[in-house]
Amino acid sequence: MAIHAKPKEDKLSLWIKNLIEKRGFNKAIVALANKLVRIAWVIVAKNESYRTT
């Protein structure tokens, strides 16, 4: 993800780049996985579409 996030300026990419700098790569990847699972759970539980706002 870090390689793919470098050229991007969207909210999620900026978040992960900042987290890698502060906490390190491994902790950032675990945090990203957690965040993505929580997003997926809300989409499934509430039967909603993903919004990138």
Predicted model as a PDB file, atoms N, CA, C, CB and O in Angstrom, pLDDT in the B-factor column:
MODEL        1                                                                  
ATOM      1  N   MET A   1       0.819  -1.195   0.000  1.00 50.00           N  
ATOM      2  CA  MET A   1       0.000   0.000   0.000  1.00 50.00           C  
ATOM      3  C   MET A   1       0.852   1.244   0.000  1.00 50.00           C  
ATOM      4  CB  MET A   1      -0.926   0.006   1.187  1.00 50.00           C  
ATOM      5  O   MET A   1       0.523   2.213  -0.683  1.00 50.00           O  
ATOM      6  N   ALA A   2       1.933   1.245   0.742  1.00 55.00           N  
ATOM      7  CA  ALA A   2       2.763   2.443   0.844  1.00 55.00           C  
ATOM      8  C   ALA A   2       3.317   2.845  -0.519  1.00 55.00           C  
ATOM      9  CB  ALA A   2       3.910   2.214   1.832  1.00 55.00           C  
ATOM     10  O   ALA A   2       3.392   4.034  -0.833  1.00 55.00           O  
ATOM     11  N   ILE A   3       3.699   1.877  -1.319  1.00 60.00           N  
ATOM     12  CA  ILE A   3       4.217   2.175  -2.651  1.00 60.00           C  
ATOM     13  C   ILE A   3       3.125   2.794  -3.512  1.00 60.00           C  
ATOM     14  CB  ILE A   3       4.768   0.902  -3.319  1.00 60.00           C  
ATOM     15  O   ILE A   3       3.383   3.730  -4.269  1.00 60.00           O  
ATOM     16  N   HIS A   4       1.924   2.282  -3.398  1.00 61.00           N  
ATOM     17  CA  HIS A   4       0.818   2.781  -4.194  1.00 61.00           C  
ATOM     18  C   HIS A   4       0.285   4.106  -3.666  1.00 61.00           C  
ATOM     19  CB  HIS A   4      -0.292   1.761  -4.234  1.00 61.00           C  
ATOM     20  O   HIS A   4      -0.301   4.875  -4.428  1.00 61.00           O  
ATOM     21  N   ALA A   5       0.471   4.387  -2.405  1.00 59.00           N  
ATOM     22  CA  ALA A   5      -0.050   5.616  -1.803  1.00 59.00           C  
ATOM     23  C   ALA A   5       0.844   6.818  -2.079  1.00 59.00           C  
ATOM     24  CB  ALA A   5      -0.208   5.435  -0.305  1.00 59.00           C  
ATOM     25  O   ALA A   5       0.373   7.955  -2.038  1.00 59.00           O  
ATOM     26  N   LYS A   6       2.117   6.593  -2.360  1.00 68.00           N  
ATOM     27  CA  LYS A   6       3.056   7.711  -2.512  1.00 68.00           C  
ATOM     28  C   LYS A   6       2.610   8.767  -3.514  1.00 68.00           C  
ATOM     29  CB  LYS A   6       4.389   7.189  -2.924  1.00 68.00           C  
ATOM     30  O   LYS A   6       2.643   9.951  -3.181  1.00 68.00           O  
ATOM     31  N   PRO A   7       2.195   8.401  -4.721  1.00 75.00           N  
ATOM     32  CA  PRO A   7       1.845   9.462  -5.678  1.00 75.00           C  
ATOM     33  C   PRO A   7       0.431  10.021  -5.491  1.00 75.00           C  
ATOM     34  CB  PRO A   7       1.984   8.935  -7.082  1.00 75.00           C  
ATOM     35  O   PRO A   7       0.055  10.971  -6.176  1.00 75.00           O  
ATOM     36  N   LYS A   8      -0.341   9.459  -4.593  1.00 76.00           N  
ATOM     37  CA  LYS A   8      -1.736   9.855  -4.433  1.00 76.00           C  
ATOM     38  C   LYS A   8      -1.906  10.922  -3.359  1.00 76.00           C  
ATOM     39  CB  LYS A   8      -2.584   8.645  -4.093  1.00 76.00           C  
ATOM     40  O   LYS A   8      -1.097  11.030  -2.437  1.00 76.00           O  
ATOM     41  N   GLU A   9      -2.951  11.694  -3.491  1.00 84.00           N  
ATOM     42  CA  GLU A   9      -3.237  12.769  -2.541  1.00 84.00           C  
ATOM     43  C   GLU A   9      -4.642  12.674  -1.944  1.00 84.00           C  
ATOM     44  CB  GLU A   9      -3.066  14.110  -3.221  1.00 84.00           C  
ATOM     45  O   GLU A   9      -5.142  13.647  -1.380  1.00 84.00           O  
ATOM     46  N   ASP A  10      -5.281  11.506  -2.066  1.00 84.00           N  
ATOM     47  CA  ASP A  10      -6.613  11.347  -1.476  1.00 84.00           C  
ATOM     48  C   ASP A  10      -6.483  11.181   0.040  1.00 84.00           C  
ATOM     49  CB  ASP A  10      -7.356  10.125  -2.101  1.00 84.00           C  
ATOM     50  O   ASP A  10      -5.387  10.962   0.556  1.00 84.00           O  
ATOM     51  N   LYS A  11      -7.593  11.286   0.737  1.00 87.00           N  
ATOM     52  CA  LYS A  11      -7.611  11.296   2.195  1.00 87.00           C  
ATOM     53  C   LYS A  11      -6.995  10.030   2.804  1.00 87.00           C  
ATOM     54  CB  LYS A  11      -9.033  11.456   2.683  1.00 87.00           C  
ATOM     55  O   LYS A  11      -6.202  10.119   3.741  1.00 87.00           O  
ATOM     56  N   LEU A  12      -7.350   8.872   2.285  1.00 86.00           N  
ATOM     57  CA  LEU A  12      -6.848   7.611   2.826  1.00 86.00           C  
ATOM     58  C   LEU A  12      -5.341   7.464   2.584  1.00 86.00           C  
ATOM     59  CB  LEU A  12      -7.601   6.429   2.201  1.00 86.00           C  
ATOM     60  O   LEU A  12      -4.614   7.015   3.470  1.00 86.00           O  
ATOM     61  N   SER A  13      -4.878   7.834   1.408  1.00 87.00           N  
ATOM     62  CA  SER A  13      -3.451   7.742   1.106  1.00 87.00           C  
ATOM     63  C   SER A  13      -2.637   8.679   1.986  1.00 87.00           C  
ATOM     64  CB  SER A  13      -3.199   8.058  -0.364  1.00 87.00           C  
ATOM     65  O   SER A  13      -1.571   8.301   2.472  1.00 87.00           O  
ATOM     66  N   LEU A  14      -3.121   9.885   2.192  1.00 90.00           N  
ATOM     67  CA  LEU A  14      -2.423  10.828   3.072  1.00 90.00           C  
ATOM     68  C   LEU A  14      -2.390  10.308   4.500  1.00 90.00           C  
ATOM     69  CB  LEU A  14      -3.096  12.208   3.030  1.00 90.00           C  
ATOM     70  O   LEU A  14      -1.386  10.455   5.196  1.00 90.00           O  
ATOM     71  N   TRP A  15      -3.492   9.697   4.938  1.00 92.00           N  
ATOM     72  CA  TRP A  15      -3.569   9.137   6.284  1.00 92.00           C  
ATOM     73  C   TRP A  15      -2.529   8.029   6.467  1.00 92.00           C  
ATOM     74  CB  TRP A  15      -4.985   8.594   6.560  1.00 92.00           C  
ATOM     75  O   TRP A  15      -1.811   8.006   7.467  1.00 92.00           O  
ATOM     76  N   ILE A  16      -2.451   7.112   5.497  1.00 91.00           N  
ATOM     77  CA  ILE A  16      -1.524   5.984   5.642  1.00 91.00           C  
ATOM     78  C   ILE A  16      -0.077   6.457   5.549  1.00 91.00           C  
ATOM     79  CB  ILE A  16      -1.802   4.915   4.569  1.00 91.00           C  
ATOM     80  O   ILE A  16       0.775   5.945   6.275  1.00 91.00           O  
ATOM     81  N   LYS A  17       0.228   7.421   4.674  1.00 90.00           N  
ATOM     82  CA  LYS A  17       1.597   7.940   4.589  1.00 90.00           C  
ATOM     83  C   LYS A  17       2.010   8.596   5.903  1.00 90.00           C  
ATOM     84  CB  LYS A  17       1.721   8.950   3.432  1.00 90.00           C  
ATOM     85  O   LYS A  17       3.134   8.401   6.367  1.00 90.00           O  
ATOM     86  N   ASN A  18       1.119   9.363   6.498  1.00 94.00           N  
ATOM     87  CA  ASN A  18       1.404  10.016   7.775  1.00 94.00           C  
ATOM     88  C   ASN A  18       1.606   8.981   8.885  1.00 94.00           C  
ATOM     89  CB  ASN A  18       0.264  10.980   8.149  1.00 94.00           C  
ATOM     90  O   ASN A  18       2.501   9.122   9.719  1.00 94.00           O  
ATOM     91  N   LEU A  19       0.782   7.959   8.889  1.00 94.00           N  
ATOM     92  CA  LEU A  19       0.886   6.915   9.906  1.00 94.00           C  
ATOM     93  C   LEU A  19       2.187   6.132   9.772  1.00 94.00           C  
ATOM     94  CB  LEU A  19      -0.305   5.967   9.812  1.00 94.00           C  
ATOM     95  O   LEU A  19       2.795   5.773  10.781  1.00 94.00           O  
ATOM     96  N   ILE A  20       2.617   5.865   8.561  1.00 93.00           N  
ATOM     97  CA  ILE A  20       3.888   5.158   8.344  1.00 93.00           C  
ATOM     98  C   ILE A  20       5.038   5.983   8.910  1.00 93.00           C  
ATOM     99  CB  ILE A  20       4.118   4.874   6.830  1.00 93.00           C  
ATOM    100  O   ILE A  20       5.940   5.439   9.546  1.00 93.00           O  
ATOM    101  N   GLU A  21       5.010   7.276   8.684  1.00 94.00           N  
ATOM    102  CA  GLU A  21       6.070   8.141   9.209  1.00 94.00           C  
ATOM    103  C   GLU A  21       6.076   8.157  10.733  1.00 94.00           C  
ATOM    104  CB  GLU A  21       5.906   9.563   8.677  1.00 94.00           C  
ATOM    105  O   GLU A  21       7.143   8.131  11.347  1.00 94.00           O  
ATOM    106  N   LYS A  22       4.894   8.200  11.352  1.00 96.00           N  
ATOM    107  CA  LYS A  22       4.797   8.312  12.810  1.00 96.00           C  
ATOM    108  C   LYS A  22       5.007   6.988  13.534  1.00 96.00           C  
ATOM    109  CB  LYS A  22       3.455   8.872  13.186  1.00 96.00           C  
ATOM    110  O   LYS A  22       5.719   6.940  14.537  1.00 96.00           O  
ATOM    111  N   ARG A  23       4.398   5.916  13.040  1.00 95.00           N  
ATOM    112  CA  ARG A  23       4.368   4.648  13.781  1.00 95.00           C  
ATOM    113  C   ARG A  23       5.198   3.527  13.165  1.00 95.00           C  
ATOM    114  CB  ARG A  23       2.962   4.185  13.901  1.00 95.00           C  
ATOM    115  O   ARG A  23       5.466   2.527  13.830  1.00 95.00           O  
ATOM    116  N   GLY A  24       5.605   3.674  11.925  1.00 94.00           N  
ATOM    117  CA  GLY A  24       6.342   2.604  11.254  1.00 94.00           C  
ATOM    118  C   GLY A  24       5.440   1.817  10.319  1.00 94.00           C  
ATOM    119  O   GLY A  24       4.214   1.850  10.427  1.00 94.00           O  
ATOM    120  N   PHE A  25       6.078   1.113   9.402  1.00 92.00           N  
ATOM    121  CA  PHE A  25       5.347   0.419   8.345  1.00 92.00           C  
ATOM    122  C   PHE A  25       4.406  -0.659   8.878  1.00 92.00           C  
ATOM    123  CB  PHE A  25       6.320  -0.200   7.379  1.00 92.00           C  
ATOM    124  O   PHE A  25       3.230  -0.685   8.514  1.00 92.00           O  
ATOM    125  N   ASN A  26       4.906  -1.544   9.733  1.00 95.00           N  
ATOM    126  CA  ASN A  26       4.092  -2.678  10.192  1.00 95.00           C  
ATOM    127  C   ASN A  26       2.851  -2.234  10.965  1.00 95.00           C  
ATOM    128  CB  ASN A  26       4.931  -3.596  11.064  1.00 95.00           C  
ATOM    129  O   ASN A  26       1.760  -2.754  10.732  1.00 95.00           O  
ATOM    130  N   LYS A  27       3.007  -1.284  11.875  1.00 96.00           N  
ATOM    131  CA  LYS A  27       1.853  -0.801  12.641  1.00 96.00           C  
ATOM    132  C   LYS A  27       0.865  -0.083  11.737  1.00 96.00           C  
ATOM    133  CB  LYS A  27       2.307   0.134  13.768  1.00 96.00           C  
ATOM    134  O   LYS A  27      -0.346  -0.176  11.936  1.00 96.00           O  
ATOM    135  N   ALA A  28       1.378   0.630  10.747  1.00 94.00           N  
ATOM    136  CA  ALA A  28       0.500   1.329   9.815  1.00 94.00           C  
ATOM    137  C   ALA A  28      -0.319   0.346   8.981  1.00 94.00           C  
ATOM    138  CB  ALA A  28       1.317   2.238   8.901  1.00 94.00           C  
ATOM    139  O   ALA A  28      -1.498   0.590   8.723  1.00 94.00           O  
ATOM    140  N   ILE A  29       0.278  -0.737   8.567  1.00 93.00           N  
ATOM    141  CA  ILE A  29      -0.440  -1.734   7.768  1.00 93.00           C  
ATOM    142  C   ILE A  29      -1.536  -2.401   8.597  1.00 93.00           C  
ATOM    143  CB  ILE A  29       0.538  -2.797   7.224  1.00 93.00           C  
ATOM    144  O   ILE A  29      -2.628  -2.652   8.086  1.00 93.00           O  
ATOM    145  N   VAL A  30      -1.261  -2.689   9.860  1.00 96.00           N  
ATOM    146  CA  VAL A  30      -2.279  -3.267  10.744  1.00 96.00           C  
ATOM    147  C   VAL A  30      -3.416  -2.268  10.950  1.00 96.00           C  
ATOM    148  CB  VAL A  30      -1.658  -3.673  12.110  1.00 96.00           C  
ATOM    149  O   VAL A  30      -4.586  -2.652  10.949  1.00 96.00           O  
ATOM    150  N   ALA A  31      -3.084  -1.001  11.127  1.00 96.00           N  
ATOM    151  CA  ALA A  31      -4.116   0.033  11.291  1.00 96.00           C  
ATOM    152  C   ALA A  31      -4.949   0.170  10.027  1.00 96.00           C  
ATOM    153  CB  ALA A  31      -3.477   1.386  11.649  1.00 96.00           C  
ATOM    154  O   ALA A  31      -6.164   0.350  10.101  1.00 96.00           O  
ATOM    155  N   LEU A  32      -4.305   0.085   8.867  1.00 94.00           N  
ATOM    156  CA  LEU A  32      -5.039   0.160   7.594  1.00 94.00           C  
ATOM    157  C   LEU A  32      -5.991  -1.024   7.449  1.00 94.00           C  
ATOM    158  CB  LEU A  32      -4.057   0.199   6.400  1.00 94.00           C  
ATOM    159  O   LEU A  32      -7.140  -0.854   7.041  1.00 94.00           O  
ATOM    160  N   ALA A  33      -5.518  -2.215   7.782  1.00 96.00           N  
ATOM    161  CA  ALA A  33      -6.375  -3.400   7.705  1.00 96.00           C  
ATOM    162  C   ALA A  33      -7.581  -3.238   8.622  1.00 96.00           C  
ATOM    163  CB  ALA A  33      -5.583  -4.673   8.078  1.00 96.00           C  
ATOM    164  O   ALA A  33      -8.704  -3.567   8.238  1.00 96.00           O  
ATOM    165  N   ASN A  34      -7.356  -2.736   9.826  1.00 97.00           N  
ATOM    166  CA  ASN A  34      -8.434  -2.504  10.782  1.00 97.00           C  
ATOM    167  C   ASN A  34      -9.437  -1.509  10.210  1.00 97.00           C  
ATOM    168  CB  ASN A  34      -7.873  -1.992  12.123  1.00 97.00           C  
ATOM    169  O   ASN A  34     -10.646  -1.735  10.280  1.00 97.00           O  
ATOM    170  N   LYS A  35      -8.944  -0.413   9.647  1.00 93.00           N  
ATOM    171  CA  LYS A  35      -9.805   0.624   9.091  1.00 93.00           C  
ATOM    172  C   LYS A  35     -10.645   0.071   7.931  1.00 93.00           C  
ATOM    173  CB  LYS A  35      -8.959   1.822   8.618  1.00 93.00           C  
ATOM    174  O   LYS A  35     -11.840   0.353   7.843  1.00 93.00           O  
ATOM    175  N   LEU A  36     -10.029  -0.707   7.052  1.00 92.00           N  
ATOM    176  CA  LEU A  36     -10.748  -1.261   5.906  1.00 92.00           C  
ATOM    177  C   LEU A  36     -11.820  -2.265   6.333  1.00 92.00           C  
ATOM    178  CB  LEU A  36      -9.769  -1.927   4.951  1.00 92.00           C  
ATOM    179  O   LEU A  36     -12.900  -2.322   5.745  1.00 92.00           O  
ATOM    180  N   VAL A  37     -11.509  -3.053   7.361  1.00 95.00           N  
ATOM    181  CA  VAL A  37     -12.507  -4.009   7.871  1.00 95.00           C  
ATOM    182  C   VAL A  37     -13.686  -3.271   8.486  1.00 95.00           C  
ATOM    183  CB  VAL A  37     -11.874  -4.958   8.914  1.00 95.00           C  
ATOM    184  O   VAL A  37     -14.835  -3.669   8.294  1.00 95.00           O  
ATOM    185  N   ARG A  38     -13.413  -2.191   9.228  1.00 93.00           N  
ATOM    186  CA  ARG A  38     -14.512  -1.405   9.807  1.00 93.00           C  
ATOM    187  C   ARG A  38     -15.369  -0.764   8.728  1.00 93.00           C  
ATOM    188  CB  ARG A  38     -13.963  -0.325  10.738  1.00 93.00           C  
ATOM    189  O   ARG A  38     -16.592  -0.717   8.859  1.00 93.00           O  
ATOM    190  N   ILE A  39     -14.747  -0.270   7.665  1.00 90.00           N  
ATOM    191  CA  ILE A  39     -15.504   0.303   6.541  1.00 90.00           C  
ATOM    192  C   ILE A  39     -16.376  -0.777   5.901  1.00 90.00           C  
ATOM    193  CB  ILE A  39     -14.542   0.923   5.482  1.00 90.00           C  
ATOM    194  O   ILE A  39     -17.559  -0.558   5.640  1.00 90.00           O  
ATOM    195  N   ALA A  40     -15.779  -1.944   5.650  1.00 92.00           N  
ATOM    196  CA  ALA A  40     -16.524  -3.045   5.033  1.00 92.00           C  
ATOM    197  C   ALA A  40     -17.685  -3.494   5.912  1.00 92.00           C  
ATOM    198  CB  ALA A  40     -15.594  -4.226   4.757  1.00 92.00           C  
ATOM    199  O   ALA A  40     -18.768  -3.792   5.407  1.00 92.00           O  
ATOM    200  N   TRP A  41     -17.467  -3.545   7.221  1.00 94.00           N  
ATOM    201  CA  TRP A  41     -18.532  -3.969   8.133  1.00 94.00           C  
ATOM    202  C   TRP A  41     -19.717  -3.007   8.069  1.00 94.00           C  
ATOM    203  CB  TRP A  41     -17.999  -4.060   9.577  1.00 94.00           C  
ATOM    204  O   TRP A  41     -20.866  -3.446   8.025  1.00 94.00           O  
ATOM    205  N   VAL A  42     -19.455  -1.721   8.062  1.00 90.00           N  
ATOM    206  CA  VAL A  42     -20.535  -0.734   8.000  1.00 90.00           C  
ATOM    207  C   VAL A  42     -21.292  -0.862   6.685  1.00 90.00           C  
ATOM    208  CB  VAL A  42     -19.977   0.697   8.160  1.00 90.00           C  
ATOM    209  O   VAL A  42     -22.520  -0.777   6.667  1.00 90.00           O  
ATOM    210  N   ILE A  43     -20.581  -1.064   5.596  1.00 91.00           N  
ATOM    211  CA  ILE A  43     -21.227  -1.215   4.285  1.00 91.00           C  
ATOM    212  C   ILE A  43     -22.165  -2.422   4.287  1.00 91.00           C  
ATOM    213  CB  ILE A  43     -20.165  -1.365   3.167  1.00 91.00           C  
ATOM    214  O   ILE A  43     -23.295  -2.341   3.806  1.00 91.00           O  
ATOM    215  N   VAL A  44     -21.688  -3.534   4.828  1.00 92.00           N  
ATOM    216  CA  VAL A  44     -22.498  -4.757   4.853  1.00 92.00           C  
ATOM    217  C   VAL A  44     -23.639  -4.642   5.866  1.00 92.00           C  
ATOM    218  CB  VAL A  44     -21.617  -5.974   5.187  1.00 92.00           C  
ATOM    219  O   VAL A  44     -24.777  -4.997   5.556  1.00 92.00           O  
ATOM    220  N   ALA A  45     -23.348  -4.154   7.063  1.00 94.00           N  
ATOM    221  CA  ALA A  45     -24.340  -4.103   8.129  1.00 94.00           C  
ATOM    222  C   ALA A  45     -25.482  -3.143   7.816  1.00 94.00           C  
ATOM    223  CB  ALA A  45     -23.680  -3.704   9.425  1.00 94.00           C  
ATOM    224  O   ALA A  45     -26.635  -3.406   8.157  1.00 94.00           O  
ATOM    225  N   LYS A  46     -25.153  -2.025   7.163  1.00 90.00           N  
ATOM    226  CA  LYS A  46     -26.184  -1.024   6.874  1.00 90.00           C  
ATOM    227  C   LYS A  46     -26.651  -1.057   5.438  1.00 90.00           C  
ATOM    228  CB  LYS A  46     -25.674   0.346   7.194  1.00 90.00           C  
ATOM    229  O   LYS A  46     -27.472  -0.239   5.024  1.00 90.00           O  
ATOM    230  N   ASN A  47     -26.118  -2.021   4.663  1.00 86.00           N  
ATOM    231  CA  ASN A  47     -26.506  -2.183   3.268  1.00 86.00           C  
ATOM    232  C   ASN A  47     -26.364  -0.874   2.497  1.00 86.00           C  
ATOM    233  CB  ASN A  47     -27.940  -2.694   3.175  1.00 86.00           C  
ATOM    234  O   ASN A  47     -27.276  -0.460   1.781  1.00 86.00           O  
ATOM    235  N   GLU A  48     -25.210  -0.228   2.654  1.00 83.00           N  
ATOM    236  CA  GLU A  48     -24.947   1.060   2.025  1.00 83.00           C  
ATOM    237  C   GLU A  48     -23.870   0.924   0.956  1.00 83.00           C  
ATOM    238  CB  GLU A  48     -24.529   2.096   3.075  1.00 83.00           C  
ATOM    239  O   GLU A  48     -23.192  -0.098   0.854  1.00 83.00           O  
ATOM    240  N   SER A  49     -23.734   1.971   0.175  1.00 84.00           N  
ATOM    241  CA  SER A  49     -22.656   2.057  -0.807  1.00 84.00           C  
ATOM    242  C   SER A  49     -21.491   2.794  -0.177  1.00 84.00           C  
ATOM    243  CB  SER A  49     -23.126   2.771  -2.110  1.00 84.00           C  
ATOM    244  O   SER A  49     -21.668   3.589   0.746  1.00 84.00           O  
ATOM    245  N   TYR A  50     -20.297   2.523  -0.685  1.00 77.00           N  
ATOM    246  CA  TYR A  50     -19.096   3.198  -0.184  1.00 77.00           C  
ATOM    247  C   TYR A  50     -19.052   4.618  -0.739  1.00 77.00           C  
ATOM    248  CB  TYR A  50     -17.804   2.413  -0.575  1.00 77.00           C  
ATOM    249  O   TYR A  50     -19.190   4.831  -1.944  1.00 77.00           O  
ATOM    250  N   ARG A  51     -18.858   5.583   0.153  1.00 76.00           N  
ATOM    251  CA  ARG A  51     -18.727   6.987  -0.260  1.00 76.00           C  
ATOM    252  C   ARG A  51     -17.348   7.456   0.152  1.00 76.00           C  
ATOM    253  CB  ARG A  51     -19.849   7.895   0.374  1.00 76.00           C  
ATOM    254  O   ARG A  51     -16.943   7.244   1.295  1.00 76.00           O  
ATOM    255  N   THR A  52     -16.623   8.083  -0.746  1.00 71.00           N  
ATOM    256  CA  THR A  52     -15.244   8.487  -0.485  1.00 71.00           C  
ATOM    257  C   THR A  52     -15.119   9.871   0.137  1.00 71.00           C  
ATOM    258  CB  THR A  52     -14.464   8.449  -1.758  1.00 71.00           C  
ATOM    259  O   THR A  52     -13.993  10.346   0.285  1.00 71.00           O  
ATOM    260  N   THR A  53     -16.163  10.527   0.499  1.00 63.00           N  
ATOM    261  CA  THR A  53     -16.161  11.908   0.996  1.00 63.00           C  
ATOM    262  C   THR A  53     -15.062  12.256   1.867  1.00 63.00           C  
ATOM    263  CB  THR A  53     -17.354  12.188   1.693  1.00 63.00           C  
ATOM    264  O   THR A  53     -14.978  13.393   2.332  1.00 63.00           O  
TER     265      THR A  53                                                      
ENDMDL                                                                          
END                                                                             
